[in-house]
Amino acid sequence: MVDPRSARALRNALLLFGVTGAIGWYLFTLLFWNTPGQDWMVFDTAAHAYFRHDYSLLLNGHRFTETLNATHTPWLRDKLDFHPWIYPPYTLLLAIPFALLPWWLNYVTFQLLSFLGLMAALRLWQQKGRAAWLLPAGVILCPATAFTIGAGQNSFFSASLVTAGIHYMHRRPRLAGCLLGLLAFKPQLAVLVPVALAASGAWIAFVAAGTTVVALLAFSLVVPGLELWAGWLHFFLGDPAFGVWENEGRIHGQSVFTCLRIAGVPESLANFGQLAALLFAAICVWRAYRRNLPPSEQFCVLLCGMILAAAHVGNYDAIMLGIAAMLVLQQGLLRPFRPGEALLAMLVWASTAFNPPFIFKISVITPLLVAGLMIRLLREAPIKAEAR
């Protein structure tokens, strides 16, 4: 039976979700109306450069941006600003199969397949019964979902890998390790996954994840090849164009660094703040997987920690926060909400709607909300009698 206070908090949450979700979808439809799928255009342009063996295009950010704008003119009502290819070469493996399709079908197919993959992964965490709709419905309404589709990002893919991988880490550890190892496609989000695996004693999954990363790197030395790796390392380590992207790209999104810079903190202190957030998140994830928390709450702490720890986080990556918030509310159907828990979950879920590039100043509270939810979940969890 659902606790009356939890039921009331859940009704309030659903009202907020409906209103905020509608606002988020409306705002991001306006934002990407003239540049739909702009980030996936980067992957598409890079894949076609690979087909032509034009590696110099991939390593020249300004020429790459010009080619991107020229190639996708029918879809772009506004020209895109500096959009270099900055991803590790193995990331091309994600784009190459889809680039065999026409652009519009390429974009729609990737978004649809990755979204369906996420919905399938979420089913592993759904409660049975009347509340089964809560988790998928909350993720569909989440403003980060609208941002992902509008930008043409790969956040559904990343979220599906970690959602399924963590669920299976003890049940099917080798499969879990393969899924979690593929998070190397978004390495900044994968930093805390080894912490969770080690803390929970999932050593088979830990080794399988490391093996998958090594295999992915080895394969990428053949496809796309050593030449591109050499050029990319030069670009990443010494090309001034990468510095231009780093200065412009990191100021967008909702990382701790971004929020501190928007609040007026000097760059050096903002970088220190990001490092402190990484250490805080790692400690929280370790404690979560060493304590008697329900698996869904452990996973919530990990998802929140992944966002806090990442040096660069886009608004689209907040789909992780959307999943975490809905799992908290779903858990509230099994026990009474702790004070402030439901409110924190609701605000974390809605964070993408008030983050940059919209109402800049209020966005600086996002990391505090995320950290607050992690602390709230950990606060009353007893320590395990013995490690697994």
Residue pairs with C-beta under 8 A, 6 or more apart in sequence:
2 10
2 333
3 332
3 335
3 336
3 337
5 336
5 337
6 332
6 333
6 335
6 336
6 337
6 342
9 332
9 337
9 342
9 343
10 329
10 332
10 333
10 342
12 342
12 346
13 329
13 342
13 345
13 346
16 346
16 350
17 138
17 141
17 346
17 349
17 350
18 141
20 143
20 349
20 350
20 353
21 141
21 142
21 143
23 143
23 353
24 142
24 143
24 144
24 146
24 147
24 350
24 352
24 353
25 141
25 143
25 146
27 143
27 146
27 353
27 358
28 143
28 146
28 147
28 150
29 146
29 150
31 150
32 38
32 150
32 151
33 77
34 76
34 77
34 78
35 76
35 77
35 78
35 80
36 75
36 107
36 150
36 152
37 75
37 107
37 150
37 151
37 152
38 76
38 80
38 83
38 151
38 152
39 151
39 152
39 153
40 106
40 107
40 110
40 111
40 151
40 152
40 153
40 154
41 68
41 71
41 72
41 75
41 76
41 80
41 83
41 103
41 107
41 152
42 68
42 83
42 85
43 91
43 94
43 95
43 98
43 99
43 154
44 72
44 95
44 98
44 99
44 103
44 106
44 107
45 64
45 67
45 68
45 71
45 72
45 85
46 58
46 64
46 85
46 87
46 92
46 95
47 92
47 95
47 96
47 98
47 99
48 71
48 99
49 55
49 57
49 58
49 64
49 67
49 85
50 58
50 92
50 96
50 224
50 228
51 99
55 224
55 227
55 228
55 231
56 63
56 231
57 63
57 64
57 67
58 64
58 85
58 228
58 231
58 232
59 85
59 231
59 232
59 234
59 235
59 239
60 241
61 82
61 83
61 84
61 85
61 86
61 239
61 241
61 242
61 244
61 245
62 82
62 84
62 241
64 83
64 84
64 85
65 80
65 81
65 82
65 83
65 84
68 80
68 83
69 76
69 79
69 80
72 103
75 103
75 104
82 244
82 245
82 248
84 241
84 242
84 245
86 235
86 236
86 242
86 245
86 249
88 184
88 187
88 220
88 232
89 220
89 224
89 225
89 228
89 229
89 232
90 184
90 185
90 216
90 217
90 219
90 220
90 224
91 185
92 220
92 223
92 224
92 228
93 216
93 219
93 220
93 223
93 224
94 154
94 157
94 185
96 223
98 106
98 109
98 110
99 106
100 106
101 109
107 152
110 152
110 154
111 148
111 149
111 152
111 156
114 154
114 156
114 157
114 160
115 156
117 156
117 157
117 160
118 139
118 156
118 157
118 159
118 160
118 163
118 319
119 136
120 160
120 164
121 159
121 160
121 161
121 163
121 164
121 167
122 135
122 136
122 139
122 163
122 323
123 136
124 163
124 164
124 167
124 168
125 135
125 163
125 167
125 296
125 299
125 327
125 330
126 132
126 134
126 135
126 136
126 330
127 134
127 135
127 330
127 333
127 334
131 330
131 333
134 326
134 329
134 330
134 333
135 323
135 326
135 327
135 330
138 322
138 325
138 326
138 329
138 349
139 145
139 319
139 322
139 323
139 326
142 318
142 319
142 322
142 349
142 352
143 315
143 318
143 350
143 352
143 353
144 155
144 315
144 316
144 317
144 318
144 319
144 321
144 322
144 352
145 319
145 322
147 153
147 314
147 315
147 316
147 318
147 352
148 155
148 156
148 316
148 319
151 314
151 316
153 314
153 316
154 185
154 186
155 314
155 316
155 317
155 319
155 320
156 319
157 185
158 183
158 185
158 186
158 189
158 317
158 320
159 319
159 320
159 323
161 179
161 180
161 182
161 183
162 179
162 180
162 183
162 189
162 193
162 302
162 303
162 306
162 320
163 299
163 323
164 176
164 179
165 176
165 177
165 179
165 180
165 183
165 193
165 205
165 209
166 176
166 180
166 196
166 299
166 302
167 176
167 299
168 175
168 176
168 179
168 205
169 176
169 177
169 180
169 196
169 197
169 200
169 202
169 205
170 200
170 202
170 205
170 388
173 202
173 204
173 205
173 208
174 204
174 205
174 208
176 202
176 205
176 208
176 209
177 204
177 205
177 206
177 207
177 208
177 209
177 210
177 211
177 212
178 208
178 209
178 212
180 190
180 193
180 197
180 205
180 209
180 212
181 208
181 209
181 210
181 211
181 212
181 213
181 215
181 216
182 212
182 216
183 189
183 190
183 193
184 190
184 212
184 213
184 216
184 217
186 317
188 310
188 311
188 312
188 313
189 306
189 307
189 310
189 317
189 320
190 306
191 278
191 306
191 309
191 310
192 281
192 282
192 285
192 302
192 305
192 306
192 309
193 209
193 302
193 306
194 206
194 209
195 282
195 285
195 286
195 289
196 202
196 285
196 288
196 289
196 298
196 302
197 203
197 205
197 206
197 209
198 206
198 286
199 285
199 286
199 288
199 289
199 290
200 289
200 298
200 388
201 387
201 388
220 229
221 229
235 241
235 242
236 242
249 312
250 257
250 258
250 261
250 311
250 312
251 258
251 261
251 262
251 356
252 258
252 314
252 315
252 356
252 357
253 312
253 313
253 314
253 315
253 317
253 355
253 356
254 307
254 313
254 314
254 315
254 318
254 351
254 352
254 355
254 356
254 363
254 366
254 367
255 274
255 310
255 311
255 312
255 313
256 270
256 273
256 274
256 277
256 308
256 367
257 270
257 271
257 273
257 274
257 311
257 312
258 313
258 356
259 363
259 364
259 365
259 366
259 367
260 269
260 270
260 273
260 274
260 364
261 267
261 270
262 356
262 360
262 361
262 363
262 364
263 361
263 364
265 273
274 311
277 308
277 309
277 367
277 371
278 308
278 309
280 308
280 371
281 304
281 305
281 306
281 308
281 309
281 374
282 305
282 309
284 301
284 304
284 305
284 374
284 375
284 378
285 301
285 302
285 305
287 378
287 381
288 297
288 298
288 301
288 302
288 374
288 377
288 378
288 381
289 298
289 302
290 383
290 384
290 387
291 378
291 381
291 382
291 383
291 384
292 381
292 382
292 383
292 384
293 301
293 377
293 378
293 381
294 331
296 327
296 330
296 331
297 327
297 328
297 331
297 377
297 381
299 324
299 327
300 324
300 327
300 328
300 373
300 374
300 377
301 374
301 377
301 378
303 320
303 321
303 323
303 324
304 320
304 321
304 324
304 348
304 370
304 371
304 373
304 374
305 374
306 320
307 313
307 317
307 318
307 320
307 321
307 370
308 367
308 370
308 371
308 374
310 317
315 352
315 355
315 356
318 351
318 352
318 355
321 348
321 349
321 351
321 352
321 370
322 349
322 352
324 345
324 348
324 373
325 345
325 346
325 348
325 349
325 373
326 345
326 349
328 341
328 342
328 344
328 345
328 373
328 377
329 342
329 345
332 341
332 342
338 376
338 379
338 380
340 372
340 376
341 373
341 376
341 377
344 369
344 372
344 373
344 376
345 373
347 369
348 369
348 370
348 373
351 366
351 369
351 370
354 362
354 363
355 363
355 366
356 363
